[in-house]
Amino acid sequence: MAKKKDAKEYTLMKKRSGRYAVIGKDGKYIHGDAKVEILLKEKILKAPPAKKPQTPKEDAKADA
């Protein structure tokens, strides 16, 4: 793995597969929502666009 960034609380590593690993200062990997928030903050991931809520009228057209 190649070191990408060394921050105060964590280290970002890029794997050979192209994915990212986030390692805390205690040496343990960070997983789940905490990892996603870190990657979003570092602008490595892009947040998906929010979906528009469908109105009941549009739902009826989709069912037909």
C-alpha positions as a printed Julia matrix, in Angstrom:
64×3 Matrix{Float64}:
   0.0    0.0     0.0
   1.14   3.51   -0.75
   0.74   6.22    1.88
  -1.58   8.92    0.55
  -1.95  11.28    3.51
  -0.92  11.29    7.14
  -3.37  13.25    9.31
  -3.49  13.76   13.05
  -6.09  11.07   13.77
  -5.64   8.7    10.82
  -3.53   7.65    7.84
  -4.91   7.19    4.33
  -3.4    4.37    2.32
  -4.11   3.52   -1.33
  -4.22  -0.19   -2.06
  -2.98  -1.75   -5.29
  -6.62  -2.48   -6.16
  -7.32   1.27   -6.23
  -9.36   1.26   -3.03
  -8.47   3.24    0.07
  -7.74   2.06    3.59
  -8.09   4.34    6.6
  -5.9    3.4     9.55
  -6.38   5.07   12.93
  -3.45   6.23   15.07
  -3.99   3.17   17.26
  -3.04   1.01   14.24
  -6.54  -0.4    13.67
  -8.46  -0.06   10.42
 -11.44   2.29   10.38
 -14.56   0.85    8.72
 -18.12   1.79    7.85
 -19.66   5.23    8.18
 -16.58   6.69    9.87
 -14.42   5.69    6.89
 -16.91   7.12    4.41
 -17.03  10.44    6.29
 -13.23  10.68    6.26
 -13.03   9.91    2.53
 -15.75  12.49    1.79
 -13.93  15.08    3.9
 -10.68  14.42    2.02
 -12.61  14.68   -1.29
 -11.61  11.19   -2.37
 -15.25  10.08   -2.63
 -18.01  12.12   -4.17
 -21.4   12.22   -2.47
 -24.16  10.86   -4.7
 -26.76  13.43   -5.77
 -29.9   13.49   -3.65
 -32.93  11.86   -5.24
 -36.04  13.92   -5.74
 -39.01  12.63   -3.74
 -41.73  11.38   -6.06
 -45.21  12.76   -5.71
 -48.18  10.34   -5.58
 -49.16  11.46   -9.1
 -45.75  10.36  -10.46
 -46.02   7.05   -8.59
 -49.33   6.29  -10.32
 -47.75   6.93  -13.73
 -44.82   4.65  -12.9
 -47.15   1.82  -11.84
 -49.26   2.02  -15.01
